[in-house]
Amino acid sequence: MSVGFSFNQTIGIADTPEPYSTFSIPLIVIGIILGVVSNFYKKSKESN
């Protein structure tokens, strides 16, 4: 997720090339999804 923020021209580094800045939003979304999923599995593993 931090990679997505650093590639985003509005939030992160201003001089990133265009191909990298187009990947910023999908990387942020993937990072959020992975964080939520890993939290879910961590909680279900603790309950067993």
N, C-alpha and C positions, 0 to 999 in steps of 0.2 A: 504494500500500500504506500509506503514511503517513496518508492520509486515513481509511482504515479503522481504523487504530489510534487516531486522534484522536476518531473518532465512537464508539468502543467505550466504554461507561460503566465497564467494569471496568478497562480499561487506560488510557484517555485522559481526556478532559474529562468531568467528572461532570454538568454541566448541559446536555447536548445534548438536544434534543427527541426524542421517541420515534420519529418516522419516520426520523430520521437514524441512530439507534442500530441499527435493524433492518438497515440497509444495511452495517454495519461488517464483518461476517463475510464477505459476498460480495466486498466491496472488498479485503479482506486476501487472500482466495484468488485473485482476479483479478490482484492485484499480484504475488503469488508466481509464478503461472503465466506472466505476462508477463516476469518476470525470468528464469525458467528458459528460456523460448523465445528471448529475446533473446540469452542466453548461448550457446545452441545455434547460432543463426545466425551469431553473431560468430566462433565457433570454426570453423565450416564455411567461412566466407568467408576466414579466414586460411589455411586449408589449400590453397585453390585457387590 
